[in-house]
């Protein structure tokens, strides 16, 4: 089961995926760009259906055309995963640098047999005048059907600008403005005060700090968002430093940042809205 759609002014069909590439350190910074997507599965009591939703972040310069092929799969036998569902993606909701952010949502029957995962192949044509074609592939980690939840979102979220520029705002423990941010040699506040200037490390760190502070302040997060936070934590703990991400590197981390930016702005499907 394969679906194809060419993005020009609107989007059509897309399959969902959860792909994080947890390799750490400078070697990861050198890898080819990769799309990142989340998969959240929610039960709908009124209909007995499940909602499969999330956000897809794709490295795509302005004016790019994107061709997407994908599927949702579940493990139905010892033979492995089989195609089960396809999902519709909405129009882009944001652009973070050169990362395009697209939400999706589809309702379907419960896939209760075995584990769930998603896969997608994305072809990005940079522009009509520069028709360089790149192919990105992402395959999800497995998701257990038991993780399905119909839980409403709790709390509200704020952006990294709020957390960094309001010195009178108290950060919830265990987070502190004066604590060192992993191996960066800078404090958490110094990281927030550092202009990104295209650095994938700083771009991700800004959104990561806001996301963990939102969580500490009581905002809930869908499983997909928490998975991105966990992936970023693993990467920062691996000994990476701001110089890890040179010009044009750390594209994967920039897609994580786009995902967390969507969450911090209250635009992630099924997550808390922005605080008043």
LOLUM-381000 format. One record per atom (N, C-alpha, C, CB): residue in one letter; x, y, z. Coordinates in steps of 0.2 Angstrom, whole numbers, plus 5000, padded with zeros to 4 digits. Glycine has a CB too. Layout:
% LOLUM-381000
aXYZ/...
***
This chain:
% LOLUM-381000
x500449945000/x500050005000/x500450065000/x499550005006/x500450104995/x500950164994/x500550224992/x501450154989/x500650284995/x500350344993/x500850394991/x499850364999/x500650434987/x501050494984/x500750554984/x501350474977/x501050604985/x500750674984/x501250724984/x500250694990/x501150774979/x501650824978/x501450894981/x501750834970/x501850914986/x501650974989/x501851044985/x501950984996/x501351084984/x501451144980/x501151194985/x501151144973/x500451204985/x500151254989/x499751214995/x499651294985/x499551154994/x499251114999/x499551044999/x498451114997/x499351015005/x499550945006/x499050895005/x499950935012/x499150835003/x498650785003/x498850725008/x498550754996/x499050665005/x499050605009/x499750595012/x498850545006/x499850585018/x500450565021/x500450515026/x500850625025/x500850465027/x500850415032/x501350445038/x501150345030/x501150415044/x501550445050/x502150405051/x501050445055/x502650435055/x503250395057/x503450425063/x503750395051/x503950395066/x504250415072/x504950395071/x503950385079/x505450445070/x506150425068/x506550475072/x506250425061/x507050455076/x507450495079/x508150495078/x507250485087/x508450435076/x509150435075/x509550445081/x509350475069/x509550405086/x509850425092/x510650415092/x509550385097/x510950415087/x511650415087/x511950475089/x511950405080/x512450475093/x512650535097/x513350565094/x512750525104/x513450625096/x514150655095/x514250685088/x514650605096/x514850695086/x514950735080/x514850685074/x515650755080/x514850625075/x514650575069/x513950595067/x514750505071/x513550605072/x512850615070/x512750675066/x512350615076/x513150725068/x513150795065/x513250785058/x513550845068/x513650735056/x513850735049/x513350695045/x514550695049/x512850665048/x512350625044/x511950665039/x511950575049/x511650625034/x511250665030/x510550685033/x511050615024/x510250735031/x509650765034/x509150705034/x509350825030/x508750705039/x508250655040/x507550695043/x508450605045/x507050665041/x506350695043/x506250665050/x505750675038/x505850695054/x505650675061/x504950675061/x506050715067/x504650625064/x503850635065/x503750595071/x503550605059/x503150615074/x502950585080/x502250545079/x502750635086/x502150495083/x501550455082/x501150455089/x501650385080/x500550475090/x500150475096/x499550445094/x500050545099/x499350395098/x498750355097/x498250365103/x498950275097/x497650385101/x497150405106/x496550375105/x497050485106/x496250345110/x495550315109/x495050365109/x495450255115/x494550345105/x493950395105/x493350355108/x493850415098/x493150365114/x492650325117/x491950335113/x492550355124/x491750385110/x491150395107/x491050345101/x491050465105/x491650335098/x491550295091/x491850225092/x491850335086/x492350215097/x492750155097/x493250155093/x492250095096/x493450205089/x493950215084/x494550235088/x493850265078/x495150235085/x495750265087/x495950325083/x496350215088/x496250375086/x496550425082/x497250425082/x496350495085/x497550425076/x498250415075/x498550485072/x498450365069/x498950515076/x499050585075/x499750605077/x498550635078/x499950665075/x500650685077/x500850745072/x501150635076/x501550755072/x501750815068/x502350785064/x502050875073/x502450805058/x503050785054/x503450845053/x502750755047/x504050845054/x504550905053/x505050875047/x504950925059/x505150915042/x505450895036/x505950955034/x505050885030/x506650945033/x507050995031/x506851005024/x507850965031/x506651075023/x506351085016/x506451165015/x505651065015/x506851185011/x506951255010/x506351295007/x507551275005/x506251355008/x505651395005/x505651374998/x505751465007/x505051364995/x504951344988/x505051274986/x505351394984/x505251234991/x505351164989/x504651124988/x505751134995/x504751074984/x504251024983/x504350964986/x504051014975/x503850934989/x504050874993/x503550814991/x503950895001/x503850764990/x503450704988/x503450654994/x503650674981/x502950624996/x502950585002/x502550525001/x502550625008/x502850465003/x502650395003/x502650365010/x502950354997/x502150345012/x502150315019/x501650265021/x502250365024/x501650235027/x501150195029/x501250185037/x501150125026/x500650165040/x500650145047/x500650075047/x500050175051/x501050035051/x501049965051/x500949935058/x501749945048/x500749875058/x500749835064/x500949765063/x499949835067/x501149735068/x501449675068/x500949615069/x502049655073/x500749585063/x500149545063/x500349465064/x499749555057/x500949455063/x501249385063/x501949385064/x501049345057/x502249325064/x502949315065/x503349345059/x503149245066/x502949355053/x503249375047/x503449455048/x502749365041/x503249485053/x503449555054/x502849605053/x503949575050/x503049665052/x502549715051/x502249715044/x502849785052/x501549735044/x501249745038/x500849805038/x500649685037/x500849835031/x500449895030/x499749895033/x500449915023/x499549945036/x498849945039/x498450005037/x498849935047/x498650065038/x498350125038/x498750175034/x498050155044/x498350225031/x498750285029/x498350345032/x498750285021/x498750405032/x498450465036/x498450525031/x498850475042/x498050575033/x498050635029/x498450685033/x497350655028/x498850725029/x499250775033/x498950845031/x499950775031/x498950885036/x498650955034/x499151005031/x498450985041/x498951065030/x499451115027/x499951125032/x499051175025/x500551155030/x501051165035/x500751225040/x501651195031/x500951215046/x500751255052/x501351305053/x500551225058/x501951295052/x502451335054/x503051315050/x502651335061/x503551365050/x504251345047/x504751375052/x504351385040/x505151325054/x505751345059/x506351345055/x505751295065/x506651395053/x507251395049/x507051365042/x507851365052/x507351315040/x507251275034/x506851215036/x507951255031/x506551205042/x506151145043/x505451165043/x506351125051/x505051125039/x504351125038/x503951085043/x504151105030/x503451115046/x503151085051/x502451065049/x503051125058/x502251005049/x501550985046/x501250935051/x501650945039/x500650955053/x500250905058/x499850855054/x499750945062/x499650805056/x499250755053/x498750725058/x499650695050/x498250695056/x497750665060/x497250615056/x497350715065/x497150555058/x496750515055/x496450465060/x497150475049/x495750445059/x495450405063/x495350335060/x494750425065/x495450285063/x495350215060/x495250165066/x496050195057/x495150105064/x495050045069/x495650035073/x494849985065/x495550015079/x496049995084/x496549945080/x495849975090/x497149955081/x497649905079/x497949875085/x498249935074/x497649825087/x497849795094/x498249735094/x497149775097/x498449715088/x498849655087/x499549665086/x498549605081/x499949655091/x500649665090/x500849735091/x500949645083/x501449755089/x501649825090/x501549865084/x502449825091/x501449935085/x501349985080/x502050015078/x500850035082/x502050035072/x502650075069/x502450115063/x503250035068/x502750165061/x502650195055/x503250205051/x502350265057/x503250215045/x503750225040/x503550275035/x504050165037/x504050315033/x503950365027/x504550375023/x503650425030/x504450385017/x504950405012/x504750475010/x505050355007/x505250525010/x505050595008/x505650615003/x505050645014/x505350634997/x505850664992/x505750734992/x505650634985/x506250774993/x506250844993/x506650874987/x506550874999/x506250914983/x506550944977/x506651024979/x506150944970/x507251044980/x507351104983/x506951164980/x508151124983/x506951164973/x506551224970/x506551204963/x506851294971/x506051234959/x506051224952/x506651254948/x505451264949/x506951304951/x507551334948/x508151294950/x507651404949/x508151254955/x508751214957/x508451144959/x509151254963/x508351104954/x507951044955/x508350984958/x507651024949/x508751004964/x509150954967/x508650904971/x509650984972/x508650844970/x508250794973/x508550754979/x507950744968/x508250764985/x508550724990/x507950674993/x508750774996/x508150614995/x507750564997/x507850555005/x507750504993/x507350565009/x507450555016/x506950495018/x507250625020/x507250455023/x506850395025/x506850395033/x507150335022/x506250385035/x506150375043/x505750315044/x505850445045/x505950275049/x505550225051/x505450225059/x505950155050/x504950215061/x504750225068/x505050175073/x504050235069/x505150195079/x505150145085/x504450115085/x505450185091/x504450055089/x503850025090/x503450055095/x503949955091/x502750055095/x502350085100/x501850035102/x501950145097/x501750025108/x501349975111/x500549995111/x501549945118/x500149955108/x499449975109/x499149995116/x498949925106/x499549965121/x499349975128/x499450055130/x499649935132/x499850085125/x500050155127/x499450205125/x500650175123/x498950175122/x498350215119/x498050255125/x497850175115/x497950315124/x497650355130/x497150405127/x498150395134/x496550415130/x496050465129/x496150525133/x495350435129/x496750535136/x496850585141/x496750655138/x497450575145/x496450705141/x496450775139/x497050805141/x495850815142/x497250855137/x497850895139/x497850935146/x498050945134/x498350945149/x498350975156/x498851035155/x498550935161/x498651095158/x499051145159/x499151185153/x499751125161/x499651235152/x499751275146/x500551275145/x499351345147/x500751305139/x501451305138/x501651375136/x501551255132/x502251385136/x502551455135/x503151445130/x502751495141/x503351495127/x503951485122/x504651505126/x503851535117/x505151485122/x505851495125/x505951575127/x506351465121/x505651615123/x505651685125/x505451705131/x505351725119/x504851675133/x504651685140/x505051665145/x503951655141/x505351605145/x505751575150/x506451605150/x505851495149/x506651625145/x507351655145/x507351735147/x507651645138/x506851765145/x506851845146/x506451865152/x506551875139/x506151825156/x505851845162/x506251825168/x505151815162/x506651865170/x507151845176/x506751835182/x507651905177/x506151865183/x505751855189/x505351795189/x505351915190/x505351755184/x504951695183/x505351635187/x504851675176/x505151605192/x505451555195/x505451485191/x505151545202/x505951455190/x505951395187/x505851335192/x506651375183/x505451285190/x505351235195/x505951185195/x504751195192/x506051165201/x506551115203/x506451055198/x506651095210/x507051025196/x507751035197/x508051075193/x508050965197/x507751125189/x508051165184/x508251235187/x507551175178/x508851255185/x509051315188/x509451355182/x509551305193/x509351425182/x509651465177/x510351465177/x509451535178/x510651445183/x511351455184/x511751385184/x511551475191/x511351325183/x511651265182/x511951255175/x511051205183/x512451215175/x512751205168/x512351165164/x513451165169/x512251185157/x511851145153/x512251085150/x511651195147/x512251025152/x512550965150/x513350985149/x512250945143/x513650965143/x514350975143/x514551045139/x514650915139/x514051085138/x514151145134/x514651195137/x513451185133/x514751195144/x515151245147/x514751305148/x515751255143/x514151315147/x513751365148/x513151355152/x513451395141/x512851405156/x512351385160/x511651385156/x512251445166/x511151365159/x510551365155/x510351435153/x509951335160/x510351485157/x510251545155/x510651575150/x510251595161/x511351555150/x511751585145/x511651545138/x512551565147/x511351485138/x511151455132/x510551495129/x510951385134/x510151515133/x509551545131/x509751615128/x509051555136/x510251645131/x510451715129/x510951715123/x510851745135/x511151655121/x511551645115/x511151645108/x511951575115/x511351695104/x510951695097/x511151625093/x511151755093/x510651595090/x510751535087/x511251535081/x510151505084/x511151585077/x511651595071/x511651535067/x512351625073/x511151495066/x511151435062/x511351375066/x511551445056/x511651375072/x511851325075/x511351275077/x512251345082/x511351215075/x510851165077/x510851145084/x510951095073/x511451155087/x511451135094/x511051195098/x512251145097/x511151255097/x510851315100/x510151315099/x511151375099/x509951305092/x509251305090/x508851245094/x509151285083/x509151185095/x508851135098/x508851155106/x509151065097/x509351175108/x509351185116/x508851235118/x510051215118/x508751295114/x508251335116/x507551305116/x508251395110/x507351265111/x506751235112/x506651185117/x506551205105/x507251145118/x507251095123/x507151125130/x507951055123/x507551175131/x507451205138/x506751225139/x507951265139/x506451265134/x505751285135/x505251225136/x505451325129/x505351165133/x504951105133/x504951075140/x505151055128/x505651065143/x505651035149/x505451085155/x506451015151/x505451145154/x505251195159/x504451195159/x505451265158/x504151185153/x503451185152/x503151125156/x503251185145/x503551065155/x503351005158/x503451005165/x503750945155/x503951045168/x504051045175/x503551095178/x504751075176/x503251145174/x502751185177/x502051155176/x502751245172/x501951095174/x501351055175/x501051045168/x500951095179/x501351065162/x501051055156/x501150985154/x501351105150/x500550945152/x500650885149/x500950885142/x499950845149/x501150825140/x501450815133/x501250745131/x502250825133/x500950745124/x500850685121/x501450635121/x500550695114/x501450575120/x501950525120/x502450545114/x501750455119/x502250575109/x502650595103/x503150645105/x502350615097/x502850695109/x503250755111/x503850735116/x502850815114/x503550685121/x504050665126/x504550625123/x503650625131/x504450585118/x504950545114/x505450595111/x504650505109/x505250655108/x505750695106/x506150725111/x505450755102/x505850745117/x506250775123/x506750715125/x505750785129/x506550655125/x507050605128/x507550595123/x506650535128/x507450595116/x507950595111/x508450645112/x507650585104/x508250705113/x508650765113/x509050765120/x508250835114/x508750735125/x509150725131/x509750675130/x508650705137/x509550625127/x510150575126/x510650605122/x509850515122/x510550645117/x511050675113/x511450725116/x510650715107/x511150765120/x511450815124/x511950785130/x511050865128/x511650725132/x512050695137/x512650655134/x511650645141/x512650645128/x513250605125/x513850645124/x513050585118/x513950705127/x514550745127/x514550795121/x515150695126/x514050805117/x514050855112/x514050925115/x513350855108/x514350975111/x514451035113/x514251085108/x515251055115/x514151145109/x513951195103/x514351185097/x513951265105/x515051175097/x515451165091/x515351105088/x516151175093/x514951055091/x514750995087/x514351005081/x514350955092/x513951055081/x513551075075/x513851135071/x512851095077/x514251115066/x514551165061/x514051185056/x515151145058/x514251235052/x513751255047/x513451195042/x514151305042/x512851195042/x512451145038/x512451075041/x512851135031/x512651075047/x512651005051/x512051005056/x513250995054/x511950945058/x511450935064/x510750955061/x511550975070/x510550925055/x509950935052/x509350895056/x509850915045/x509550845059/x509150805063/x508850835069/x509450735064/x509350875072/x509250905078/x508750965077/x509850935081/x508850995071/x508451055069/x507751035068/x508651085063/x507650965066/x506950945065/x506650925072/x506950875061/x507050905077/x506850895083/x506650965086/x507350865088/x507051015085/x506851085087/x506251105084/x507451135085/x506051095078/x505451115075/x504851085078/x505451095068/x504951015080/x504450985084/x504251015091/x504650905085/x504851025094/x504751055101/x504451125101/x505351055105/x504651165095/x504451235095/x503651235093/x504751265089/x503451185090/x502751175089/x502351165095/x502551115084/x502651125100/x502351105106/x502351165111/x502751055110/x502951205111/x503051265115/x502551325113/x503751285115/x502351325107/x501851375104/x501151355105/x502051395097/x501051295108/x500351275109/x500051245102/x499951325112/x500451225097/x500151205091/x500151135090/x500451245085/x500451095094/x500551025093/x499850995095/x501050995098/x499550945090/x498950915091/x498850875097/x498750875085/x498350885101/x498250855107/x498650875113/x498350775106/x499050925112/x499450955118/x499151015121/x500150965115/x499351045126/x499151105129/x499251165124/x499451115136/x498751205125/x498751275121/x499251325125/x498151305120/x499451375121/x499851425124/x499451465130/x500051475119/x499851475135/x499551515141/x499351585139/x500051515146/x498851605142/x498551675141/x499051725143/x497851685145/
***
